[in-house]
């Protein structure tokens, strides 16, 4: 890892994770920096790691979250097994934070080198590419929006829909409804739901996404698959 390339000892620190408990060397005063980066090198570590923040100068700590800089997905903990892969994560400390640190809440074996670095950049993470499905259903029935993808979920961010006549519609995942039936007056203004940052509904991993209507329907469904 290129720790020597990170200037400013007050905003970067490196340590080996090889035990349970707070990694004392992986703690930094936030000091006005907008975000932090946590990098775990490939190694033999089997453990669970969480970021924590303090609002009172290290007296008390609360768990925070890691964010995938590629997808924007957030997680409360990083669990790795031997051999652990290399990975990098963003930490966005909330307003009022004085310090941030890495805590090992469960440890099984092995070790890995880690770097915690503060940065003035706090650019929002890039989301995975979204998909847009154009609905053109000529009669009542079920339309496949997205086919099943092994290990992936379809997450609906928004929908625009118009029914030809009064009817109901819902999204489902095969035989499993993802929501209740929504009643809609036909031949009126289309119904727009979203877009949302948090998915409206989502399938289980490896399942298809469908829309079911009791009337002919037109519209657009926006979703991501991850």
SETOR-955582 format. One line per field, with one value per atom (N, C-alpha, C): residue number from 1; x, y, z; residue in three letters. Coordinates in nm, 2 decimals. Layout:
residues N
k = NUM  ...
xx = X  ...
yy = Y  ...
zz = Z  ...
r = ala  ...
***
This chain:
residues 226
k = 1  1  1  2  2  2  3  3  3  4  4  4  5  5  5  6  6  6  7  7  7  8  8  8  9  9  9  10  10  10  11  11  11  12  12  12  13  13  13  14  14  14  15  15  15  16  16  16  17  17  17  18  18  18  19  19  19  20  20  20  21  21  21  22  22  22  23  23  23  24  24  24  25  25  25  26  26  26  27  27  27  28  28  28  29  29  29  30  30  30  31  31  31  32  32  32  33  33  33  34  34  34  35  35  35  36  36  36  37  37  37  38  38  38  39  39  39  40  40  40  41  41  41  42  42  42  43  43  43  44  44  44  45  45  45  46  46  46  47  47  47  48  48  48  49  49  49  50  50  50  51  51  51  52  52  52  53  53  53  54  54  54  55  55  55  56  56  56  57  57  57  58  58  58  59  59  59  60  60  60  61  61  61  62  62  62  63  63  63  64  64  64  65  65  65  66  66  66  67  67  67  68  68  68  69  69  69  70  70  70  71  71  71  72  72  72  73  73  73  74  74  74  75  75  75  76  76  76  77  77  77  78  78  78  79  79  79  80  80  80  81  81  81  82  82  82  83  83  83  84  84  84  85  85  85  86  86  86  87  87  87  88  88  88  89  89  89  90  90  90  91  91  91  92  92  92  93  93  93  94  94  94  95  95  95  96  96  96  97  97  97  98  98  98  99  99  99  100  100  100  101  101  101  102  102  102  103  103  103  104  104  104  105  105  105  106  106  106  107  107  107  108  108  108  109  109  109  110  110  110  111  111  111  112  112  112  113  113  113  114  114  114  115  115  115  116  116  116  117  117  117  118  118  118  119  119  119  120  120  120  121  121  121  122  122  122  123  123  123  124  124  124  125  125  125  126  126  126  127  127  127  128  128  128  129  129  129  130  130  130  131  131  131  132  132  132  133  133  133  134  134  134  135  135  135  136  136  136  137  137  137  138  138  138  139  139  139  140  140  140  141  141  141  142  142  142  143  143  143  144  144  144  145  145  145  146  146  146  147  147  147  148  148  148  149  149  149  150  150  150  151  151  151  152  152  152  153  153  153  154  154  154  155  155  155  156  156  156  157  157  157  158  158  158  159  159  159  160  160  160  161  161  161  162  162  162  163  163  163  164  164  164  165  165  165  166  166  166  167  167  167  168  168  168  169  169  169  170  170  170  171  171  171  172  172  172  173  173  173  174  174  174  175  175  175  176  176  176  177  177  177  178  178  178  179  179  179  180  180  180  181  181  181  182  182  182  183  183  183  184  184  184  185  185  185  186  186  186  187  187  187  188  188  188  189  189  189  190  190  190  191  191  191  192  192  192  193  193  193  194  194  194  195  195  195  196  196  196  197  197  197  198  198  198  199  199  199  200  200  200  201  201  201  202  202  202  203  203  203  204  204  204  205  205  205  206  206  206  207  207  207  208  208  208  209  209  209  210  210  210  211  211  211  212  212  212  213  213  213  214  214  214  215  215  215  216  216  216  217  217  217  218  218  218  219  219  219  220  220  220  221  221  221  222  222  222  223  223  223  224  224  224  225  225  225  226  226  226
xx = 0.08  0.00  0.09  0.05  0.13  0.11  0.13  0.11  0.21  0.33  0.43  0.39  0.29  0.25  0.15  0.10  -0.01  0.06  0.06  0.13  0.04  0.11  0.04  0.00  0.09  0.07  -0.06  -0.11  -0.23  -0.36  -0.35  -0.47  -0.46  -0.36  -0.35  -0.27  -0.32  -0.26  -0.27  -0.17  -0.17  -0.14  -0.20  -0.19  -0.22  -0.17  -0.21  -0.32  -0.43  -0.54  -0.52  -0.51  -0.48  -0.54  -0.64  -0.70  -0.83  -0.91  -1.04  -1.03  -1.13  -1.12  -1.09  -1.10  -1.06  -0.92  -0.90  -0.76  -0.71  -0.63  -0.59  -0.52  -0.43  -0.36  -0.45  -0.57  -0.66  -0.77  -0.72  -0.81  -0.75  -0.84  -0.79  -0.89  -0.84  -0.93  -0.99  -1.12  -1.17  -1.13  -1.13  -1.07  -1.13  -1.25  -1.31  -1.30  -1.24  -1.23  -1.37  -1.41  -1.54  -1.57  -1.47  -1.49  -1.36  -1.37  -1.25  -1.25  -1.13  -1.12  -1.06  -1.11  -1.06  -1.02  -0.90  -0.85  -0.79  -0.84  -0.79  -0.72  -0.59  -0.51  -0.55  -0.51  -0.53  -0.45  -0.50  -0.43  -0.49  -0.47  -0.52  -0.63  -0.68  -0.77  -0.91  -0.96  -1.10  -1.16  -1.24  -1.29  -1.41  -1.47  -1.57  -1.53  -1.54  -1.48  -1.60  -1.60  -1.70  -1.63  -1.68  -1.63  -1.71  -1.64  -1.71  -1.68  -1.77  -1.74  -1.77  -1.70  -1.71  -1.75  -1.84  -1.88  -1.82  -1.75  -1.70  -1.55  -1.47  -1.33  -1.28  -1.34  -1.30  -1.35  -1.43  -1.49  -1.59  -1.67  -1.77  -1.78  -1.82  -1.82  -1.95  -1.99  -2.11  -2.08  -2.14  -2.11  -2.16  -2.09  -2.13  -2.14  -2.12  -2.14  -2.02  -2.00  -1.91  -1.99  -1.93  -2.00  -1.91  -1.97  -1.89  -1.88  -1.75  -1.74  -1.78  -1.79  -1.83  -1.99  -2.06  -2.20  -2.28  -2.22  -2.30  -2.37  -2.36  -2.43  -2.36  -2.44  -2.39  -2.41  -2.31  -2.32  -2.27  -2.32  -2.29  -2.16  -2.12  -2.00  -1.94  -1.81  -1.74  -1.69  -1.74  -1.70  -1.61  -1.49  -1.40  -1.36  -1.32  -1.27  -1.14  -1.06  -0.93  -0.93  -0.87  -0.79  -0.88  -0.86  -0.94  -0.90  -0.99  -0.96  -0.93  -0.86  -0.83  -0.96  -0.99  -1.11  -1.09  -1.17  -1.16  -1.30  -1.32  -1.45  -1.44  -1.56  -1.57  -1.65  -1.60  -1.67  -1.71  -1.84  -1.88  -1.92  -1.83  -1.87  -1.99  -2.08  -2.19  -2.14  -2.22  -2.19  -2.17  -2.06  -2.04  -1.94  -1.89  -1.79  -1.66  -1.60  -1.46  -1.36  -1.39  -1.29  -1.36  -1.29  -1.34  -1.23  -1.28  -1.18  -1.24  -1.16  -1.19  -1.19  -1.30  -1.32  -1.34  -1.26  -1.28  -1.37  -1.50  -1.60  -1.59  -1.54  -1.52  -1.39  -1.31  -1.19  -1.17  -1.14  -1.12  -0.97  -0.90  -0.76  -0.70  -0.57  -0.50  -0.48  -0.43  -0.40  -0.41  -0.42  -0.42  -0.38  -0.31  -0.28  -0.39  -0.41  -0.52  -0.47  -0.53  -0.50  -0.63  -0.63  -0.74  -0.69  -0.75  -0.71  -0.83  -0.80  -0.90  -0.88  -0.99  -0.98  -1.09  -1.06  -1.15  -1.26  -1.24  -1.34  -1.45  -1.58  -1.69  -1.79  -1.74  -1.83  -1.92  -2.05  -2.13  -2.08  -2.10  -2.05  -2.13  -2.07  -2.13  -2.22  -2.35  -2.44  -2.42  -2.46  -2.46  -2.55  -2.53  -2.61  -2.76  -2.85  -2.99  -3.05  -3.16  -3.22  -3.36  -3.41  -3.54  -3.62  -3.73  -3.82  -3.94  -3.97  -4.09  -4.20  -4.31  -4.42  -4.52  -4.56  -4.66  -4.74  -4.84  -4.92  -5.05  -5.09  -5.21  -5.34  -5.32  -5.44  -5.40  -5.50  -5.47  -5.37  -5.28  -5.19  -5.06  -4.96  -4.83  -4.72  -4.64  -4.53  -4.40  -4.30  -4.17  -4.09  -4.05  -3.97  -3.83  -3.78  -3.64  -3.63  -3.55  -3.53  -3.44  -3.45  -3.37  -3.22  -3.14  -3.00  -2.94  -2.86  -2.81  -2.74  -2.78  -2.71  -2.74  -2.83  -2.86  -3.00  -3.02  -3.16  -3.20  -3.32  -3.38  -3.44  -3.41  -3.46  -3.52  -3.65  -3.73  -3.72  -3.67  -3.65  -3.77  -3.84  -3.96  -4.04  -4.17  -4.26  -4.35  -4.38  -4.48  -4.57  -4.70  -4.80  -4.93  -4.99  -5.13  -5.21  -5.33  -5.42  -5.52  -5.56  -5.66  -5.80  -5.83  -5.96  -5.93  -6.03  -6.02  -5.96  -5.86  -5.81  -5.71  -5.64  -5.54  -5.41  -5.30  -5.17  -5.08  -4.98  -4.87  -4.75  -4.64  -4.51  -4.50  -4.44  -4.42  -4.29  -4.25  -4.13  -4.17  -4.21  -4.26  -4.40  -4.42  -4.54  -4.55  -4.45  -4.44  -4.47  -4.58  -4.61  -4.50  -4.46  -4.36  -4.43  -4.56  -4.64  -4.79  -4.88  -5.02  -5.07  -5.20  -5.26  -5.29  -5.25  -5.28  -5.39  -5.50  -5.61  -5.59  -5.62  -5.60  -5.71  -5.75  -5.86  -5.80  -5.87  -5.82  -5.85  -5.78  -5.81  -5.79  -5.71  -5.68  -5.53  -5.48  -5.33  -5.26  -5.14  -5.06  -5.02  -5.00  -4.95  -4.80  -4.74  -4.59  -4.55  -4.46  -4.42  -4.26  -4.20  -4.06  -4.02  -3.89  -3.78  -3.74  -3.69  -3.64  -3.50  -3.43  -3.29  -3.29  -3.39  -3.41  -3.51  -3.49  -3.58  -3.72  -3.82  -3.96  -3.99  -3.94  -3.95  -3.83  -3.80  -3.68  -3.71  -3.66  -3.67  -3.57  -3.59  -3.48  -3.38  -3.26  -3.15  -3.19  -3.16  -3.19  -3.33  -3.41  -3.55  -3.59  -3.69  -3.73  -3.82  -3.84  -3.93  -4.04  -4.16  -4.28  -4.37  -4.46  -4.57  -4.70  -4.80  -4.93  -5.04  -5.12  -5.22  -5.35  -5.47  -5.60  -5.65  -5.57  -5.61  -5.49  -5.51  -5.40  -5.33  -5.19  -5.11  -5.00  -4.96  -4.85  -4.77  -4.64  -4.56  -4.41  -4.34  -4.19  -4.16  -4.07  -4.02  -3.87  -3.82  -3.68  -3.63  -3.52  -3.47  -3.32  -3.26  -3.12  -3.11  -3.00  -2.98  -2.84  -2.84  -2.71  -2.71
yy = -0.12  0.00  0.12  0.23  0.35  0.45  0.41  0.50  0.62  0.59  0.70  0.81  0.78  0.88  0.98  0.95  1.03  1.13  1.26  1.36  1.40  1.45  1.51  1.40  1.38  1.28  1.30  1.42  1.45  1.41  1.36  1.32  1.18  1.11  0.97  0.89  0.76  0.67  0.53  0.44  0.31  0.21  0.10  0.00  -0.14  -0.24  -0.38  -0.42  -0.47  -0.52  -0.67  -0.70  -0.84  -0.88  -0.80  -0.83  -0.77  -0.81  -0.75  -0.62  -0.53  -0.40  -0.28  -0.16  -0.04  -0.05  -0.02  -0.01  0.12  0.13  0.26  0.35  0.28  0.36  0.41  0.35  0.39  0.48  0.59  0.69  0.83  0.92  1.05  1.16  1.28  1.39  1.44  1.46  1.50  1.64  1.74  1.87  1.94  1.93  2.00  1.93  1.81  1.74  1.68  1.67  1.63  1.48  1.40  1.26  1.19  1.06  0.97  0.85  0.80  0.68  0.57  0.45  0.34  0.23  0.19  0.09  -0.03  -0.15  -0.27  -0.35  -0.38  -0.45  -0.60  -0.67  -0.82  -0.88  -0.98  -1.05  -1.18  -1.21  -1.34  -1.31  -1.19  -1.15  -1.22  -1.26  -1.31  -1.23  -1.13  -1.04  -0.96  -0.88  -0.79  -0.65  -0.55  -0.42  -0.32  -0.22  -0.11  0.02  0.13  0.26  0.32  0.41  0.47  0.62  0.70  0.85  0.89  1.00  1.06  1.20  1.25  1.39  1.47  1.40  1.46  1.44  1.44  1.43  1.30  1.19  1.05  0.99  1.07  1.01  0.90  0.92  0.82  0.80  0.68  0.65  0.59  0.61  0.55  0.49  0.38  0.31  0.40  0.40  0.47  0.38  0.42  0.33  0.35  0.24  0.24  0.26  0.33  0.35  0.30  0.22  0.17  0.29  0.33  0.45  0.42  0.29  0.26  0.26  0.21  0.20  0.29  0.34  0.42  0.34  0.21  0.12  0.14  0.15  0.16  0.03  0.01  -0.10  -0.06  -0.13  -0.10  -0.16  -0.27  -0.35  -0.41  -0.44  -0.51  -0.64  -0.75  -0.88  -0.95  -0.99  -1.06  -1.19  -1.28  -1.42  -1.44  -1.53  -1.56  -1.65  -1.60  -1.48  -1.36  -1.25  -1.13  -1.06  -1.01  -0.93  -0.79  -0.72  -0.58  -0.50  -0.40  -0.32  -0.18  -0.09  0.05  0.11  0.19  0.24  0.39  0.45  0.59  0.60  0.69  0.72  0.87  0.90  1.04  1.07  1.13  1.16  1.26  1.24  1.34  1.47  1.58  1.71  1.70  1.77  1.77  1.66  1.58  1.47  1.54  1.49  1.54  1.43  1.30  1.20  1.08  1.01  0.89  0.78  0.65  0.54  0.41  0.31  0.18  0.09  0.01  -0.08  -0.22  -0.32  -0.46  -0.52  -0.55  -0.59  -0.75  -0.82  -0.96  -1.00  -1.09  -1.13  -1.28  -1.34  -1.49  -1.52  -1.47  -1.50  -1.41  -1.42  -1.35  -1.21  -1.14  -1.00  -0.94  -0.80  -0.73  -0.58  -0.52  -0.38  -0.29  -0.18  -0.09  0.06  0.14  0.29  0.36  0.46  0.56  0.69  0.76  0.89  0.99  1.11  1.22  1.30  1.35  1.43  1.54  1.65  1.76  1.73  1.63  1.60  1.52  1.55  1.47  1.45  1.43  1.41  1.29  1.29  1.18  1.06  0.94  0.82  0.80  0.74  0.71  0.59  0.60  0.49  0.40  0.28  0.19  0.25  0.21  0.26  0.22  0.31  0.28  0.22  0.15  0.10  0.16  0.18  0.24  0.14  0.09  0.00  0.08  0.07  0.14  0.04  0.06  -0.03  0.01  -0.09  -0.08  -0.21  -0.22  -0.34  -0.32  -0.40  -0.38  -0.43  -0.51  -0.56  -0.60  -0.63  -0.68  -0.79  -0.80  -0.91  -0.88  -0.96  -0.95  -0.92  -0.82  -0.79  -0.80  -0.87  -0.88  -0.75  -0.69  -0.57  -0.60  -0.69  -0.73  -0.88  -0.95  -1.09  -1.12  -1.23  -1.27  -1.27  -1.21  -1.22  -1.28  -1.38  -1.46  -1.37  -1.37  -1.29  -1.15  -1.10  -0.95  -0.92  -0.80  -0.76  -0.65  -0.64  -0.53  -0.44  -0.31  -0.21  -0.10  -0.08  0.02  0.16  0.26  0.39  0.48  0.45  0.53  0.47  0.52  0.46  0.57  0.57  0.66  0.57  0.57  0.47  0.53  0.49  0.53  0.41  0.39  0.28  0.33  0.24  0.28  0.30  0.23  0.24  0.22  0.24  0.22  0.08  0.07  -0.06  -0.05  -0.16  -0.17  -0.23  -0.20  -0.25  -0.27  -0.36  -0.38  -0.44  -0.43  -0.49  -0.62  -0.72  -0.85  -0.91  -1.01  -1.09  -1.23  -1.27  -1.40  -1.41  -1.51  -1.52  -1.44  -1.36  -1.29  -1.14  -1.08  -0.94  -0.86  -0.75  -0.66  -0.55  -0.53  -0.42  -0.46  -0.38  -0.41  -0.35  -0.39  -0.33  -0.19  -0.11  0.03  0.06  0.12  0.16  0.29  0.29  0.40  0.43  0.56  0.59  0.60  0.54  0.54  0.67  0.69  0.80  0.94  0.94  1.07  1.09  1.18  1.21  1.08  1.05  0.94  0.96  0.85  0.85  0.84  0.93  0.93  0.91  0.81  0.77  0.78  0.86  0.88  0.99  0.99  0.89  0.91  0.80  0.79  0.76  0.81  0.77  0.63  0.60  0.47  0.40  0.27  0.20  0.19  0.21  0.19  0.05  -0.04  -0.19  -0.25  -0.37  -0.45  -0.59  -0.67  -0.81  -0.88  -1.00  -1.08  -1.11  -1.14  -1.17  -1.29  -1.27  -1.38  -1.39  -1.29  -1.30  -1.19  -1.22  -1.13  -1.02  -0.91  -0.80  -0.79  -0.79  -0.79  -0.67  -0.63  -0.54  -0.61  -0.61  -0.67  -0.57  -0.56  -0.46  -0.53  -0.47  -0.52  -0.44  -0.36  -0.28  -0.27  -0.23  -0.19  -0.08  -0.07  0.02  0.07  0.20  0.26  0.33  0.33  0.40  0.37  0.41  0.40  0.35  0.25  0.21  0.22  0.29  0.32  0.23  0.16  0.07  0.05  0.00  -0.04  -0.19  -0.25  -0.39  -0.41  -0.45  -0.47  -0.58
zz = 0.00  0.00  0.00  -0.07  -0.09  0.02  0.15  0.26  0.25  0.20  0.19  0.09  0.01  -0.09  -0.03  0.09  0.15  0.24  0.20  0.28  0.40  0.51  0.62  0.73  0.83  0.92  1.01  1.01  1.09  1.02  0.89  0.83  0.76  0.80  0.74  0.85  0.86  0.95  0.90  0.94  0.89  1.01  1.00  1.11  1.06  1.13  1.10  1.19  1.13  1.21  1.24  1.37  1.40  1.54  1.59  1.72  1.72  1.82  1.84  1.92  1.90  1.97  1.88  1.93  1.85  1.80  1.68  1.63  1.66  1.77  1.83  1.73  1.64  1.54  1.43  1.41  1.31  1.36  1.42  1.47  1.43  1.39  1.35  1.39  1.43  1.45  1.32  1.31  1.18  1.14  1.23  1.21  1.09  1.05  0.94  0.81  0.80  0.68  0.65  0.52  0.48  0.48  0.46  0.45  0.48  0.50  0.52  0.43  0.40  0.32  0.40  0.39  0.47  0.36  0.36  0.27  0.35  0.31  0.37  0.27  0.29  0.20  0.20  0.09  0.09  0.20  0.27  0.37  0.42  0.54  0.59  0.70  0.70  0.81  0.80  0.92  0.93  1.05  1.02  1.12  1.07  1.17  1.13  1.18  1.09  1.11  1.09  1.18  1.17  1.18  1.12  1.15  1.26  1.34  1.45  1.45  1.51  1.52  1.66  1.70  1.83  1.81  1.90  1.90  2.02  2.11  2.23  2.25  2.14  2.16  2.21  2.17  2.19  2.32  2.40  2.52  2.50  2.40  2.37  2.22  2.17  2.03  1.99  1.86  1.81  1.67  1.64  1.51  1.40  1.29  1.17  1.05  0.93  0.81  0.71  0.63  0.52  0.39  0.30  0.17  0.06  -0.03  -0.15  -0.25  -0.28  -0.36  -0.51  -0.55  -0.68  -0.70  -0.60  -0.62  -0.53  -0.42  -0.33  -0.22  -0.23  -0.13  0.01  0.11  0.25  0.33  0.42  0.51  0.64  0.74  0.88  0.92  0.85  0.89  0.77  0.78  0.68  0.74  0.69  0.74  0.63  0.67  0.58  0.63  0.54  0.58  0.51  0.57  0.51  0.39  0.28  0.26  0.23  0.30  0.28  0.15  0.07  -0.05  -0.01  -0.10  -0.08  -0.11  -0.04  -0.06  -0.01  -0.07  -0.02  0.00  0.10  0.15  0.18  0.17  0.20  0.34  0.42  0.55  0.54  0.55  0.56  0.70  0.78  0.92  0.93  1.02  1.03  1.09  1.07  1.12  1.27  1.32  1.47  1.51  1.42  1.45  1.49  1.59  1.63  1.59  1.60  1.56  1.49  1.41  1.35  1.37  1.38  1.40  1.34  1.34  1.29  1.42  1.43  1.54  1.49  1.55  1.51  1.61  1.57  1.67  1.69  1.59  1.60  1.53  1.59  1.53  1.54  1.43  1.43  1.42  1.32  1.29  1.19  1.17  1.06  1.08  0.98  0.98  0.85  0.84  0.72  0.75  0.66  0.68  0.63  0.71  0.67  0.68  0.60  0.60  0.63  0.71  0.73  0.69  0.60  0.55  0.55  0.59  0.58  0.46  0.40  0.28  0.28  0.21  0.20  0.10  0.02  -0.08  -0.02  -0.05  0.00  -0.11  -0.23  -0.35  -0.33  -0.36  -0.35  -0.43  -0.38  -0.45  -0.58  -0.68  -0.80  -0.79  -0.83  -0.82  -0.94  -0.93  -1.05  -1.15  -1.28  -1.39  -1.37  -1.40  -1.39  -1.52  -1.51  -1.63  -1.64  -1.77  -1.79  -1.88  -1.82  -1.90  -1.94  -2.07  -2.13  -2.13  -2.06  -2.05  -2.16  -2.24  -2.34  -2.34  -2.25  -2.23  -2.29  -2.39  -2.46  -2.39  -2.28  -2.21  -2.07  -1.99  -1.86  -1.86  -1.76  -1.76  -1.68  -1.70  -1.64  -1.74  -1.72  -1.81  -1.74  -1.80  -1.74  -1.76  -1.65  -1.65  -1.66  -1.58  -1.58  -1.54  -1.62  -1.60  -1.48  -1.42  -1.30  -1.34  -1.25  -1.26  -1.14  -1.15  -1.04  -0.94  -0.82  -0.71  -0.71  -0.80  -0.81  -0.77  -0.72  -0.69  -0.79  -0.83  -0.90  -0.80  -0.81  -0.71  -0.79  -0.77  -0.84  -0.77  -0.85  -0.80  -0.83  -0.94  -0.97  -1.08  -1.09  -1.20  -1.24  -1.37  -1.43  -1.50  -1.47  -1.53  -1.56  -1.67  -1.70  -1.74  -1.69  -1.73  -1.82  -1.91  -2.01  -1.95  -1.84  -1.77  -1.62  -1.54  -1.40  -1.37  -1.28  -1.25  -1.14  -1.12  -1.02  -1.08  -1.01  -1.06  -0.94  -0.95  -0.85  -0.92  -0.84  -0.89  -0.81  -0.88  -0.81  -0.86  -0.79  -0.82  -0.83  -0.95  -0.98  -0.91  -0.82  -0.75  -0.62  -0.59  -0.47  -0.49  -0.44  -0.46  -0.38  -0.44  -0.38  -0.31  -0.33  -0.28  -0.29  -0.22  -0.23  -0.37  -0.40  -0.52  -0.51  -0.61  -0.61  -0.71  -0.66  -0.75  -0.82  -0.95  -1.03  -1.12  -1.13  -1.23  -1.37  -1.46  -1.60  -1.67  -1.78  -1.87  -1.81  -1.70  -1.63  -1.64  -1.56  -1.57  -1.52  -1.58  -1.54  -1.39  -1.32  -1.18  -1.19  -1.11  -1.10  -0.96  -0.94  -0.81  -0.81  -0.73  -0.73  -0.83  -0.86  -0.82  -0.68  -0.62  -0.49  -0.48  -0.38  -0.35  -0.29  -0.20  -0.14  -0.23  -0.27  -0.36  -0.31  -0.40  -0.36  -0.32  -0.40  -0.37  -0.43  -0.39  -0.44  -0.44  -0.54  -0.54  -0.45  -0.42  -0.36  -0.46  -0.42  -0.51  -0.60  -0.73  -0.82  -0.87  -0.85  -0.89  -1.00  -1.07  -1.18  -1.12  -1.20  -1.17  -1.27  -1.22  -1.31  -1.27  -1.36  -1.33  -1.37  -1.28  -1.31  -1.31  -1.41  -1.42  -1.46  -1.43  -1.47  -1.59  -1.65  -1.77  -1.86  -1.98  -2.07  -2.00  -2.02  -1.94  -2.03  -2.00  -2.06  -1.95  -1.97  -1.87  -1.88  -1.77  -1.77  -1.62  -1.61  -1.48  -1.48  -1.38  -1.36  -1.24  -1.27  -1.16  -1.18  -1.08  -1.08  -1.05  -1.09  -1.07  -1.00  -0.88  -0.81  -0.71
r = unk  unk  unk  unk  unk  unk  unk  unk  unk  unk  unk  unk  unk  unk  unk  unk  unk  unk  unk  unk  unk  unk  unk  unk  unk  unk  unk  unk  unk  unk  unk  unk  unk  unk  unk  unk  unk  unk  unk  unk  unk  unk  unk  unk  unk  unk  unk  unk  unk  unk  unk  unk  unk  unk  unk  unk  unk  unk  unk  unk  unk  unk  unk  unk  unk  unk  unk  unk  unk  unk  unk  unk  unk  unk  unk  unk  unk  unk  unk  unk  unk  unk  unk  unk  unk  unk  unk  unk  unk  unk  unk  unk  unk  unk  unk  unk  unk  unk  unk  unk  unk  unk  unk  unk  unk  unk  unk  unk  unk  unk  unk  unk  unk  unk  unk  unk  unk  unk  unk  unk  unk  unk  unk  unk  unk  unk  unk  unk  unk  unk  unk  unk  unk  unk  unk  unk  unk  unk  unk  unk  unk  unk  unk  unk  unk  unk  unk  unk  unk  unk  unk  unk  unk  unk  unk  unk  unk  unk  unk  unk  unk  unk  unk  unk  unk  unk  unk  unk  unk  unk  unk  unk  unk  unk  unk  unk  unk  unk  unk  unk  unk  unk  unk  unk  unk  unk  unk  unk  unk  unk  unk  unk  unk  unk  unk  unk  unk  unk  unk  unk  unk  unk  unk  unk  unk  unk  unk  unk  unk  unk  unk  unk  unk  unk  unk  unk  unk  unk  unk  unk  unk  unk  unk  unk  unk  unk  unk  unk  unk  unk  unk  unk  unk  unk  unk  unk  unk  unk  unk  unk  unk  unk  unk  unk  unk  unk  unk  unk  unk  unk  unk  unk  unk  unk  unk  unk  unk  unk  unk  unk  unk  unk  unk  unk  unk  unk  unk  unk  unk  unk  unk  unk  unk  unk  unk  unk  unk  unk  unk  unk  unk  unk  unk  unk  unk  unk  unk  unk  unk  unk  unk  unk  unk  unk  unk  unk  unk  unk  unk  unk  unk  unk  unk  unk  unk  unk  unk  unk  unk  unk  unk  unk  unk  unk  unk  unk  unk  unk  unk  unk  unk  unk  unk  unk  unk  unk  unk  unk  unk  unk  unk  unk  unk  unk  unk  unk  unk  unk  unk  unk  unk  unk  unk  unk  unk  unk  unk  unk  unk  unk  unk  unk  unk  unk  unk  unk  unk  unk  unk  unk  unk  unk  unk  unk  unk  unk  unk  unk  unk  unk  unk  unk  unk  unk  unk  unk  unk  unk  unk  unk  unk  unk  unk  unk  unk  unk  unk  unk  unk  unk  unk  unk  unk  unk  unk  unk  unk  unk  unk  unk  unk  unk  unk  unk  unk  unk  unk  unk  unk  unk  unk  unk  unk  unk  unk  unk  unk  unk  unk  unk  unk  unk  unk  unk  unk  unk  unk  unk  unk  unk  unk  unk  unk  unk  unk  unk  unk  unk  unk  unk  unk  unk  unk  unk  unk  unk  unk  unk  unk  unk  unk  unk  unk  unk  unk  unk  unk  unk  unk  unk  unk  unk  unk  unk  unk  unk  unk  unk  unk  unk  unk  unk  unk  unk  unk  unk  unk  unk  unk  unk  unk  unk  unk  unk  unk  unk  unk  unk  unk  unk  unk  unk  unk  unk  unk  unk  unk  unk  unk  unk  unk  unk  unk  unk  unk  unk  unk  unk  unk  unk  unk  unk  unk  unk  unk  unk  unk  unk  unk  unk  unk  unk  unk  unk  unk  unk  unk  unk  unk  unk  unk  unk  unk  unk  unk  unk  unk  unk  unk  unk  unk  unk  unk  unk  unk  unk  unk  unk  unk  unk  unk  unk  unk  unk  unk  unk  unk  unk  unk  unk  unk  unk  unk  unk  unk  unk  unk  unk  unk  unk  unk  unk  unk  unk  unk  unk  unk  unk  unk  unk  unk  unk  unk  unk  unk  unk  unk  unk  unk  unk  unk  unk  unk  unk  unk  unk  unk  unk  unk  unk  unk  unk  unk  unk  unk  unk  unk  unk  unk  unk  unk  unk  unk  unk  unk  unk  unk  unk  unk  unk  unk  unk  unk  unk  unk  unk  unk  unk  unk  unk  unk  unk  unk  unk  unk  unk  unk  unk  unk  unk  unk  unk  unk  unk  unk  unk  unk  unk  unk  unk  unk  unk  unk  unk  unk  unk  unk  unk  unk  unk  unk  unk  unk  unk  unk  unk  unk  unk  unk  unk  unk  unk  unk  unk  unk  unk  unk  unk
***
